[in-house]
Amino acid sequence: MRTHPVPLGFVFRSRAKEEKAQAAAQAPVTDSKQTRDPQAPKGRPTPKRSEARTQRRSVANTPMTRKEAAKRNRDERRAAMERQRQALASGDERYLPVRDKGPVRKYARDFVDSRFAIAEWFLPMAVVILVLSMVQVPALQNVALLLWLFVIVLIVVDSVVTGIRLKKQLATRFPNENKRGAVAYALMRTLQMRRLRLPKPQVKRGERP
């Protein structure tokens, strides 16, 4: 009677390998091309794109608490003030305060900054006059009083002349623009020393605006 040889591989095959093969055969087959959404929890199916978009939109539209809203408003105000501060230094029209915006106000500033104004030295002269008036010497007190009157008259005359000239220039250059308050705006600027003016002067003295 002819005997059939037994394969040696069957005899020496490891029991552990056989069990692993059976477990792999019984495991469910999944599509390797489908990537798991990083936002999806492990052990759960990957959400559809429309569902994920809806979830993100709901998170973005979640109402903030009162504390969060106040913090956001403070941050926005702080950013706006920083942009305004930079605009006052650079003259950027986009972020200037409302009172400084517009071509009329810009020309009024340039008109004042291009000239020497007596009023810009009002504060230093007022300090000197105040010191002289405090000295217990009648002669110096009389000088301080006369000097004070002289300074006031000079400032008034210079302001009137500057206002008339500026008004004529504005009427010529901006016939269709709103010029209300521009002259008073310029005269208030003359009371500030040039280096302390905001927005910063954009023209030099003697330069035509």
Long-range contacts (C-beta under 8 A, 24 or more apart in sequence): 87-199, 88-198, 88-199, 88-200, 89-198, 89-199, 89-200, 90-200, 91-199, 91-200, 91-202, 96-199, 99-185, 100-199, 102-177, 103-174, 103-177, 104-170, 104-174, 104-177, 104-178, 104-179, 104-182, 105-182, 105-185, 107-169, 107-170, 107-173, 107-174, 107-209, 108-166, 108-170, 108-182, 108-183, 108-185, 108-186, 108-189, 109-186, 109-189, 109-197, 109-199, 109-201, 109-202, 110-201, 110-202, 110-203, 110-209, 111-165, 111-166, 111-169, 111-186, 111-209, 112-162, 112-166, 112-186, 112-189, 112-190, 113-189, 113-194, 113-197, 113-201, 113-202, 113-203, 113-205, 113-209, 114-203, 114-204, 114-205, 114-206, 114-207, 114-208, 114-209, 115-162, 115-205, 116-205, 117-158, 117-162, 117-190, 118-151, 118-154, 118-155, 118-158, 119-155, 119-158, 119-159, 119-187, 119-190, 119-191, 120-190, 120-191, 120-192, 120-193, 120-194, 121-193, 122-151, 122-155, 122-191, 123-191, 123-193, 124-193, 125-151, 126-151, 158-190, 159-187, 159-190, 162-186, 162-187, 162-190, 163-187
